[in-house]
């Protein structure tokens, strides 16, 4: 597994720090080993579709920067969210998208 460390800073103030596995064989999906959000969400081992717009806000950071940011957020009182609940919401959104695209 070859990891790269990234940070995404959205215009609305939300930030993510990510570990992306570069060994993913499917070019349409990114394999994130860990995604921690400044809005109290934690995802572990997720596959996410390529999103051109999000790439505009994403830049490479070092592993040390990743863990420093992770530690700072935890010290600021960040509580990790429920990964299962996040996965359920994302799955439901994907199902709704598929249902809506079939109606068109």
Backbone bond lengths (Angstrom), bond angles and torsions (degrees), N, CA, C in turn:
res aa  C-N    CA-C-N  psi(-1)  N-CA   C-N-CA  omega(-1)  CA-C   N-CA-C  phi
1 X - - - 1.450 - - 1.532 107.96 -
2 X 1.330 115.38 124.76 1.460 120.65 178.44 1.527 107.43 -108.07
3 X 1.328 116.63 117.21 1.456 121.30 -175.45 1.514 111.86 -102.55
4 X 1.325 114.85 144.94 1.456 122.00 168.32 1.525 106.08 -125.44
5 X 1.312 116.38 147.20 1.464 121.60 -176.68 1.518 108.78 -108.00
6 X 1.320 115.84 133.25 1.455 121.64 -173.49 1.513 110.87 -133.71
7 X 1.317 115.34 157.46 1.453 120.84 170.43 1.511 107.47 -131.90
8 X 1.324 116.33 137.68 1.460 122.94 176.97 1.517 107.35 -119.10
9 X 1.322 117.23 120.93 1.466 122.72 177.65 1.521 108.47 -114.13
10 X 1.328 116.37 106.41 1.455 121.63 -178.21 1.536 110.40 -80.46
11 X 1.328 117.89 155.17 1.469 121.06 179.77 1.533 113.55 -60.70
12 X 1.341 117.84 -25.44 1.465 120.65 -178.38 1.533 113.23 -81.60
13 X 1.333 117.61 4.11 1.460 120.37 177.53 1.516 114.47 99.47
14 X 1.307 117.29 -12.68 1.461 121.14 178.84 1.522 109.46 -74.34
15 X 1.324 116.08 143.64 1.463 121.01 176.38 1.508 109.85 -133.36
16 X 1.310 115.20 150.24 1.459 122.12 172.23 1.515 107.55 -127.65
17 X 1.322 115.90 146.17 1.455 120.03 163.92 1.516 105.81 -117.07
18 X 1.318 115.78 138.07 1.457 121.12 -169.13 1.511 111.78 -134.11
19 X 1.330 114.98 149.60 1.455 121.95 165.58 1.518 105.37 -112.34
20 X 1.324 117.69 119.21 1.461 120.81 -179.99 1.521 108.83 -109.15
21 X 1.324 115.20 131.83 1.461 121.30 176.65 1.523 108.32 -84.48
22 X 1.325 116.44 115.86 1.463 120.29 -177.99 1.527 112.73 -80.55
23 X 1.334 117.54 -6.54 1.465 121.33 -179.85 1.529 113.06 -85.57
24 X 1.325 118.05 7.16 1.454 121.45 179.55 1.526 109.79 -61.87
25 X 1.323 116.10 132.12 1.463 119.94 -177.13 1.525 113.42 -86.14
26 X 1.320 117.76 -20.75 1.458 121.46 -179.43 1.529 109.55 -92.15
27 X 1.342 118.67 112.53 1.466 120.59 -176.80 1.528 113.72 -69.14
28 X 1.332 118.03 -15.63 1.457 120.59 -179.34 1.522 112.58 -85.49
29 X 1.335 116.41 -12.24 1.462 120.64 -179.29 1.522 110.27 -123.29
30 X 1.322 115.88 140.20 1.461 121.05 170.39 1.518 107.43 -98.11
31 X 1.320 116.88 138.70 1.456 121.62 177.57 1.523 107.72 -102.04
32 X 1.320 115.98 109.28 1.457 121.47 177.63 1.519 108.56 -99.17
33 X 1.317 116.03 125.66 1.448 120.33 -179.99 1.521 109.87 -81.73
34 X 1.322 117.15 -34.40 1.461 121.80 178.15 1.511 107.74 -150.82
35 X 1.312 117.31 133.13 1.458 122.26 174.18 1.523 106.56 -130.56
36 X 1.301 116.76 119.52 1.461 121.11 177.74 1.514 107.91 -115.68
37 X 1.319 116.20 129.47 1.449 121.75 -177.39 1.518 110.23 -107.67
38 X 1.333 116.06 144.67 1.458 120.12 175.50 1.523 111.29 -67.27
39 X 1.326 116.76 -7.08 1.476 121.68 178.14 1.527 110.91 -102.90
40 X 1.320 116.55 30.10 1.472 122.85 171.10 1.519 114.28 68.11
41 X 1.306 118.09 41.09 1.455 120.81 174.87 1.516 108.56 -123.46
42 X 1.288 115.62 139.36 1.456 121.24 176.66 1.511 108.22 -129.41
43 X 1.336 116.43 126.56 1.460 121.51 174.00 1.511 106.82 -119.76
44 X 1.287 117.05 138.71 1.458 121.38 177.74 1.521 108.10 -125.84
45 X 1.326 116.73 130.15 1.456 123.12 175.83 1.528 111.95 56.01
46 X 1.326 115.50 67.07 1.464 120.49 -179.79 1.523 110.35 -121.62
47 X 1.313 115.80 154.02 1.456 122.21 174.05 1.521 106.96 -110.26
48 X 1.325 115.87 133.21 1.450 120.21 -174.36 1.515 109.26 -132.47
49 X 1.341 118.22 134.49 1.474 119.89 179.61 1.526 111.04 -62.84
50 X 1.310 115.40 149.06 1.461 120.87 176.52 1.520 108.86 -61.60
51 X 1.326 116.55 133.26 1.458 121.68 -178.75 1.534 107.77 -130.05
52 X 1.326 115.26 106.59 1.463 120.80 -175.53 1.526 112.06 -60.49
53 X 1.341 117.79 -39.25 1.464 120.72 -178.44 1.524 111.55 -65.28
54 X 1.324 116.76 -42.54 1.459 120.72 -179.82 1.525 110.94 -63.21
55 X 1.320 116.30 -33.87 1.467 120.24 -179.90 1.531 111.71 -59.72
56 X 1.338 117.59 -25.70 1.462 120.93 178.19 1.532 111.92 -64.45
57 X 1.325 116.82 -26.83 1.462 121.71 -176.16 1.521 112.73 -103.21
58 X 1.326 117.24 3.96 1.454 122.20 -173.74 1.520 110.64 -107.81
59 X 1.321 115.33 136.94 1.462 120.27 178.24 1.526 109.40 -142.45
60 X 1.318 115.22 159.24 1.457 121.40 -177.54 1.526 110.31 -79.91
61 X 1.325 115.80 138.39 1.460 122.42 173.14 1.527 107.94 -126.87
62 X 1.317 116.41 166.75 1.463 119.97 178.20 1.517 109.71 -81.59
63 X 1.312 116.05 163.51 1.466 120.27 175.91 1.529 110.21 -59.72
64 X 1.331 117.09 -38.85 1.464 120.84 179.47 1.527 111.21 -63.96
65 X 1.359 117.20 -40.92 1.463 120.47 176.94 1.527 110.89 -63.39
66 X 1.334 115.78 -40.15 1.460 120.47 178.86 1.530 110.37 -57.31
67 X 1.342 116.22 -53.44 1.463 119.74 -176.41 1.519 111.93 -70.21
68 X 1.334 118.73 -30.35 1.469 121.27 176.11 1.529 109.51 -65.23
69 X 1.341 116.31 -45.33 1.468 120.66 179.00 1.519 110.54 -64.12
70 X 1.342 116.36 -43.93 1.466 121.28 177.59 1.528 109.59 -55.11
71 X 1.328 116.74 -48.48 1.474 121.82 -178.79 1.531 110.86 -64.12
72 X 1.346 117.35 -43.81 1.467 120.40 179.66 1.522 111.21 -59.85
73 X 1.335 116.87 -45.27 1.462 119.92 179.51 1.523 111.22 -62.09
74 X 1.329 116.79 -39.86 1.467 119.77 178.45 1.530 111.13 -66.00
75 X 1.334 117.03 -40.54 1.462 120.81 178.85 1.524 112.25 -67.31
76 X 1.328 116.62 -26.87 1.467 120.95 177.37 1.531 111.86 -80.00
77 X 1.315 116.57 3.62 1.456 120.39 176.32 1.515 114.83 96.15
78 X 1.319 117.09 11.14 1.458 119.35 177.66 1.523 109.92 -61.11
79 X 1.308 115.55 126.23 1.461 120.49 175.40 1.517 107.57 -105.13
80 X 1.319 115.68 134.21 1.452 119.16 -177.81 1.514 110.34 -72.66
81 X 1.326 115.61 136.44 1.450 121.01 -179.00 1.513 112.61 -78.26
82 X 1.298 115.19 -179.97 1.454 123.37 -179.42 1.531 108.93 -87.38
83 X 1.329 116.92 107.03 1.463 121.29 -177.19 1.524 111.75 -60.97
84 X 1.327 116.32 -36.93 1.460 120.76 179.71 1.517 111.55 -61.71
85 X 1.312 116.00 -42.10 1.465 120.74 -179.81 1.536 110.35 -66.54
86 X 1.331 116.28 -42.18 1.462 120.58 177.88 1.522 110.12 -61.44
87 X 1.332 117.23 -45.20 1.467 121.28 179.71 1.522 110.66 -61.22
88 X 1.327 116.66 -39.76 1.469 120.98 179.13 1.532 111.20 -63.56
89 X 1.325 116.74 -43.33 1.468 121.32 179.38 1.522 110.41 -64.22
90 X 1.341 117.07 -44.25 1.460 120.57 179.78 1.528 111.21 -64.18
91 X 1.330 117.00 -40.42 1.463 120.73 178.77 1.533 110.29 -63.98
92 X 1.321 116.45 -41.36 1.468 120.65 179.76 1.532 110.62 -64.29
93 X 1.339 116.89 -41.15 1.466 120.20 177.67 1.520 110.62 -61.61
94 X 1.325 116.59 -41.90 1.461 120.82 179.99 1.530 110.72 -64.18
95 X 1.320 117.26 -42.62 1.464 121.04 177.58 1.523 111.15 -62.38
96 X 1.322 116.77 -42.54 1.468 120.56 179.32 1.526 111.10 -63.31
97 X 1.346 116.36 -39.17 1.461 120.32 177.77 1.528 110.65 -61.87
98 X 1.336 116.06 -43.22 1.467 120.16 -179.95 1.515 111.18 -64.39
99 X 1.351 116.82 -42.35 1.457 120.95 179.07 1.519 111.08 -62.68
100 X 1.337 116.44 -44.20 1.470 121.17 -178.42 1.520 111.74 -67.87
101 X 1.329 118.20 -36.01 1.460 120.64 -179.34 1.528 111.41 -70.24
102 X 1.328 118.79 -28.18 1.458 121.91 177.78 1.528 111.58 -72.45
103 X 1.339 117.82 -27.76 1.458 121.98 -179.04 1.518 112.26 -72.92
104 X 1.299 116.95 -24.01 1.467 120.88 -175.57 1.496 112.93 -74.69
